[in-house]
């Protein structure tokens, strides 16, 4: 089965200009995304598979451990119910 990650219906990604950070907004909860986490989540549009997301980020951030970290990060968001 192919997974095309996308934010859950009750989750919104927003950028907080005051703090210059990305946030996941949910009913009665806010999650502050650190580093480039927002860049990863922004690519989860329901049209890209995880390997495609990894490839895009690897091109954008050469030398970063994208292939080692991004799949686990996306799985953690899925486990939290923030991605479907």
KADA-V295923 format. One record per residue. PHI is phi as a letter, one per 20 degrees, with the letter a starting at -180 (999 if undefined). Layout:
BEGIN
phi=[PHI & PHI]
END
This chain:
BEGIN
phi=[999 & e & d & d & f & b & f & f & g & e & d & c & e & c & d & e & f & f & e & l & b & e & c & d & d & c & g & m & b & c & d & e & e & e & l & e & g & f & f & f & f & f & e & e & d & n & d & d & f & g & g & f & f & f & f & f & f & f & f & f & c & f & n & f & f & g & f & e & d & f & g & f & f & f & f & f & f & f & f & f & n & e & d & c]
END
